Amino acid sequence: MKQLIAIVFTILSISNLYSDERWQEQNIYNSNYPQTVIVTKNDNYIIESYYTKSTKNDSVNLPEPIKRPRDCFFFALDTIVMPGIQIGYGFIKRDSTSTMEKIFIAHANFGGIWPVFTAGIHSKINTFKSSERKGFYTCYNIGLDYVLIAGVEPGGGDVHSKEFLFPYVSFGLGYSFQIGRSSFFRISGDLGLKAILASVTLSFVF
């Protein structure tokens, strides 16, 4: 009888010890109170890890992800040098140091006081240091223009007009004002090898 009592007592003791160990293990990972684990390495820094119990009633407020557009529409008016209009569609590329817009544009310019008409297509690359596409930016354009120069006699009669293709390559600088969540008003100027040597442009990007 004494041996049986000793065996039962031993089993109960082992069971109680196992239960205590399981409770401590679960308490580390599932406790309602934060548990801190401190790890040191060469006395240079301390890493703190916290474990908290997750329940169905817990709610976690995460910041809303910033939604950044991947494409854009472009509308512009050329002013001062030669009136014109530009319409385009582009793509936005971002990396760790800059943001780039690559816009494909169709445009037309009318001579005003000059008997010149140009039309063409070009690719416009805008580069920003700001991920928000605000502030100063640089730009360059590569494309091709159709040029028509109407000939006029001194007395007012028409003479043979000239038509030809001309490269469109220019570099410039602009400033971007944010006027909406993802819309901008910009002022830019460029200079280069093109039918219209220089131009000043007012544009809207959205």
Protein Blocks (a to p, Z undefined) as FASTA:
>chain_A
ZZmmmmmmmmmmmmmmmmmmmmmmmmmmmccbdcdddddehhlaccddddddddfkbccd
ddddddddfbdcdddddehjlgcdddddddddddfkbccddddddddddeklaccddddd
dddddddfbfnlgajdddddddddddddddddfkopacdddddddddddddddddddfbf
kbccdddddddddfblbacdddddZZ
